[in-house]
Amino acid sequence: MRDDLQGQFIQLYREDADELTTRLRIELSNSLLAPQASLSPKYFYDTLGSRLFQAICALPEYYPTRTEAAIFARYRSEMAQSTGTGNTMIDLGAGDCAKAASLFDVLQPQQYVPVDISVDFVRSAVESLQCTHPQIEMLGVGMDFSARLDLPDEVRREKRLFFYPGSSIGNFTLREAIAFLRRMKLACGEDGGVLIGVDLVKDKAVLEPAYDDALGLTSAFNLNILNNINRLLAADFELKDWQHRAFFHQEKQRIEMYLEARHDLSVHWQGKQRDFVRGERIHTENSYKYTPESFTGALNEAGFANTRMWTDEQGWFAVFHATP
Ligand SMILES: C[S@@+](CC[C@H](N)C(=O)[O-])C[C@H]1O[C@@H](n2cnc3c(N)ncnc32)[C@H](O)[C@@H]1O
């Protein structure tokens, strides 16, 4: 690959000794030792986790990816009219960057900035993408955006469009989602905006199989978090001791995902121990579902206005564009 075609990359998130021994290890230990043990979904995404998620997107049960893609395909020109072209397109949780790339021809970003915690995965995605789109300036950023959204100075300030597809916003509680949207609002300036994909409330007969597929890919994706935790914490989780659980919590309007102990067991890491009884669960993910009204309300509360929304015929998924 020619040097001038290589996408640039800045790594702000490093699994180096200092970072791990301080913030990450404390955070992980506390969440494993809490009465309801939990692990943040951001730990799903080591390189294997990112690949497993890519495979999940191809499953017949996993309607969000294809429904959102159909909305993008159908309304791409309207979206480009709404967002304008020549933006600084900041793709939060970019993964393989495929969704943003599918919109490059209409959005024609001036600069494309994929941001992801799965550093090696996004680095290789941006390098390949730079080869096929040499006209767009690309800057990959490896960082954990859950606590702060401090972007490197190399990211253009003009016309920042935060692209956040795949309903990843659903991993946050409503309060956290509004706080995250506020951070985007602050970071995008007066001439920027957000383009966000949001999964909508629907029948649980559609929702639950999307998170508990017949092939067992979501189960593998959920279990793989334990591999990542073993690596990050030097813990001794045995994957065969755990099973995948996912269900829709009607009142809270969210999918909840857990790992459930198959028998009584203990897990150890760095002088610490957590005992689990048979059937006890580790909470690994929430995926909140919105209505068009409830998500518009969240955008408004975060300080966005001028909201436009596009949805599919069944009203399963929605894409919102909003500006400060
Ligand atoms: C559900 S996937 C979505 C991937 C892609 N945007 C899509 O819509 O298909 C979530 C992506 O966000 C990244 N991610 C999750 N939590 C993150 C965090 N706290 N900071 C940075 N990236 C994160 C993951 O590595 C993963 O690539």
The ligand as an SDF file (V2000), in Angstrom:
LIG
                    3D

 27 29  0  0  0  0  0  0  0  0999 V2000
  -22.9070   -2.6560   17.9440 C   0  0  0  0  0  0  0  0  0  0  0  0
  -21.3510   -2.3160   17.2430 S   0  0  0  0  0  0  0  0  0  0  0  0
  -21.8030   -1.2250   15.9170 C   0  0  0  0  0  0  0  0  0  0  0  0
  -20.8050   -1.2380   14.7690 C   0  0  0  0  0  0  0  0  0  0  0  0
  -21.2300   -0.3940   13.5760 C   0  0  0  0  0  0  0  0  0  0  0  0
  -21.2340    1.0300   13.8860 N   0  0  0  0  0  0  0  0  0  0  0  0
  -22.6210   -0.8080   13.1420 C   0  0  0  0  0  0  0  0  0  0  0  0
  -23.5540   -0.0140   13.3150 O   0  0  0  0  0  0  0  0  0  0  0  0
  -22.7520   -1.9060   12.5910 O   0  0  0  0  0  0  0  0  0  0  0  0
  -20.6600   -1.2100   18.4140 C   0  0  0  0  0  0  0  0  0  0  0  0
  -19.2840   -0.6630   18.0190 C   0  0  0  0  0  0  0  0  0  0  0  0
  -18.9400    0.3510   18.9670 O   0  0  0  0  0  0  0  0  0  0  0  0
  -17.6540    0.0920   19.5080 C   0  0  0  0  0  0  0  0  0  0  0  0
  -17.6970    0.5330   20.8980 N   0  0  0  0  0  0  0  0  0  0  0  0
  -18.4900    0.0480   21.8910 C   0  0  0  0  0  0  0  0  0  0  0  0
  -18.2860    0.7240   23.0390 N   0  0  0  0  0  0  0  0  0  0  0  0
  -17.3440    1.6690   22.7700 C   0  0  0  0  0  0  0  0  0  0  0  0
  -16.7070    2.6720   23.5470 C   0  0  0  0  0  0  0  0  0  0  0  0
  -17.0090    2.8540   24.8290 N   0  0  0  0  0  0  0  0  0  0  0  0
  -15.7840    3.4640   22.9560 N   0  0  0  0  0  0  0  0  0  0  0  0
  -15.4640    3.2880   21.6500 C   0  0  0  0  0  0  0  0  0  0  0  0
  -16.0420    2.3430   20.8440 N   0  0  0  0  0  0  0  0  0  0  0  0
  -16.9630    1.5450   21.4000 C   0  0  0  0  0  0  0  0  0  0  0  0
  -17.4530   -1.4010   19.3660 C   0  0  0  0  0  0  0  0  0  0  0  0
  -16.0920   -1.7700   19.3230 O   0  0  0  0  0  0  0  0  0  0  0  0
  -18.1900   -1.7020   18.0640 C   0  0  0  0  0  0  0  0  0  0  0  0
  -17.3670   -1.5790   16.9410 O   0  0  0  0  0  0  0  0  0  0  0  0
  1  2  1  0
  2  3  1  0
  2 10  1  0
  3  4  1  0
  4  5  1  0
  5  6  1  0
  5  7  1  0
  7  8  2  0
  7  9  1  0
 10 11  1  0
 11 12  1  0
 11 26  1  0
 12 13  1  0
 13 14  1  0
 13 24  1  0
 14 15  1  0
 14 23  1  0
 15 16  2  0
 16 17  1  0
 17 18  1  0
 17 23  2  0
 18 19  1  0
 18 20  2  0
 20 21  1  0
 21 22  2  0
 22 23  1  0
 24 25  1  0
 24 26  1  0
 26 27  1  0
M  CHG  2   2   1   9  -1
M  END
$$$$
